[in-house]
Amino acid sequence: MNAIGKTRWAIPEGYIPSQSVSQERALLSHETACILNTNHADANVKLTVFFADRDPVVYRITIPARRTLHLRFNDLREPEPVPLDTDYASVFESDVPIVVQHTRLDSRRAEIALLSTMAYAQD
């Protein structure tokens, strides 16, 4: 398979609710970036998270060659966790083309809301 994707992706809308109907991982409110790397080389990704009232935070992620990673923003710890109940946006910059999809599970109420959309891509 030929590599597919772009090297820059943006998710302008991000928000992780602090409340959930359950503390089980499957039902915990979360944001996820689903990242696909179809290349024969690892994807080294710089993830920058932007906020309305403070400086951005940069994370480094590697997606192995010909693999996918479902990255929960809730799981990011270094250099600091993504704050809950805070609006943010994110930009992914990769050294090889990747594909990024955004998914949110909002389980603050029993009527769970799930949304998914493709991120904005640019070379």
C-alpha positions in Angstrom: 0.0 0.0 0.0 1.2 3.5 -0.8 1.3 5.9 2.1 -1.7 8.1 2.5 -2.5 11.3 4.5 -1.1 14.7 5.2 1.7 16.0 7.5 -0.4 18.7 9.4 -3.8 18.2 10.9 -5.9 20.5 13.2 -8.7 19.8 15.5 -10.1 23.2 16.4 -12.6 21.9 19.0 -11.6 20.1 22.2 -13.1 19.7 25.6 -12.9 16.9 28.2 -15.8 17.0 30.7 -14.7 16.2 34.3 -18.0 14.3 34.9 -18.9 10.8 33.6 -21.7 8.4 34.3 -19.0 5.8 35.3 -15.4 5.7 36.2 -15.0 2.6 34.0 -12.5 3.4 31.2 -15.1 2.5 28.5 -17.6 5.0 29.8 -15.3 7.8 31.0 -15.8 11.1 29.1 -12.8 11.6 26.8 -11.4 13.0 23.6 -9.5 10.8 21.2 -7.3 11.4 18.1 -7.4 8.3 16.0 -4.1 8.4 14.1 -3.3 6.1 11.1 0.2 5.6 9.8 0.3 3.6 6.6 4.0 4.4 6.0 6.8 1.9 6.1 8.5 4.3 8.7 7.4 5.4 12.1 5.6 8.7 12.3 7.1 11.2 14.8 4.4 13.6 15.7 4.5 16.9 17.5 1.1 17.6 19.1 0.5 21.2 20.2 -2.5 21.9 22.4 -3.7 25.5 22.3 -5.8 27.3 25.0 -7.7 30.6 25.1 -5.9 32.0 28.1 -2.5 30.4 28.4 0.5 29.3 26.4 0.3 26.1 24.3 1.6 22.7 25.5 3.7 20.4 23.3 3.6 16.6 23.4 5.7 14.1 21.4 4.1 10.9 20.1 5.4 8.1 17.9 3.0 5.9 15.8 4.8 2.8 14.6 5.0 2.1 10.9 1.8 0.6 9.4 -0.1 0.9 12.7 -2.9 3.0 14.2 -3.0 4.7 17.6 -6.2 5.8 19.4 -4.7 8.6 21.5 -6.9 9.7 24.4 -6.1 13.3 25.3 -7.0 12.3 28.9 -4.0 10.0 28.9 -1.4 12.6 28.0 0.8 13.3 31.1 4.1 14.7 29.9 4.8 17.6 30.1 1.4 18.0 31.8 -2.1 16.6 31.7 -4.7 18.2 29.4 -7.0 20.1 31.8 -10.6 19.0 32.2 -13.5 21.4 31.6 -11.3 23.6 29.5 -11.7 24.5 25.8 -8.7 23.7 23.7 -7.6 23.1 20.1 -4.8 20.8 18.8 -2.4 20.7 15.9 -0.6 17.5 14.8 2.7 17.9 12.8 4.2 14.7 11.5 7.4 13.9 9.7 5.5 11.5 7.4 1.9 11.6 6.1 -0.7 10.4 8.6 -4.5 10.5 8.9 -6.2 12.0 12.0 -9.8 11.6 13.1 -11.3 13.2 16.2 -13.8 11.4 18.5 -15.4 12.6 21.7 -17.4 10.5 24.3 -19.4 12.8 26.5 -20.9 10.6 29.3 -22.0 13.3 31.7 -25.5 12.0 31.5 -27.0 8.5 31.0 -27.8 9.5 27.4 -24.3 9.2 26.2 -23.2 11.5 23.3 -20.6 10.3 20.9 -19.2 12.4 18.0 -16.6 11.8 15.4 -15.2 13.9 12.6 -12.1 14.1 10.4 -9.6 16.7 11.4 -8.6 19.5 9.0 -5.6 18.5 6.9 -2.8 20.5 5.3 0.6 19.6 3.8 
